[in-house]
Amino acid sequence: MTFFFTTGVVTSPRFPRRYTNNIEKTQTIQGEEGKILVLDFNYFAIWHCSGCECDHIKVTDGDGTILLGKSCGFSSMQYKK
């Protein structure tokens, strides 16, 4: 799924219930060149295991540059690009 809006919400499948086992989801968010993209994680709860190898969220740029490495656990954060 790709967003082309000025604002949007991304959630895990089945939200607000727990996500299912072995799920892989890629979400593409595309913005206008020269604009600032802000990802605001109000709250996320992602199962934590060593090195976030089990479950995680990761943010990459279109060229594959890692903007936010694997993150898991219970947290809130903001990322600007």
ABEGO torsion letter per residue (X at the ends): XBBABABBBBBBBGOABBBBBGBBBBBBBBBBBGBBBBBBBABBBBBBBBGGAABBBBBBBAAGBBABBBBBEBBBBBBBX
